[in-house]
Amino acid sequence: MGAVKQEFYTDADLQIGNVINVWGRPLKLVACDEFTQQFYKEKYDVDAFVKLENKAIPKKAPGKNFKRQVHHFNNLNIKKKS
């Protein structure tokens, strides 16, 4: 049997600006928290953490004037019992 080749991300791969694959989708790292910044300062001597713009911010919810459409069940697909 052949060996299974598995690749994993390491802490060196997880840097601001890098794009990683998560469940088949690209994910761009745009920022990190203070704990992560401290870890990278101690391990890799990195001290410049520039937060990137997150272009994937969700759209705002509809305003108060938004009217939700409710589709009622109309019984067209039910056979009547005789």
Sequence and secondary structure as in RCSB ss.txt:
>XXXX:A:sequence
MGAVKQEFYTDADLQIGNVINVWGRPLKLVACDEFTQQFYKEKYDVDAFVKLENKAIPKKAPGKNFKRQVHHFNN
LNIKKKS
>XXXX:A:secstr
          TTT  TT EEEETTEEEE     HHHHHHHHHHH          TT       TT          
TT     
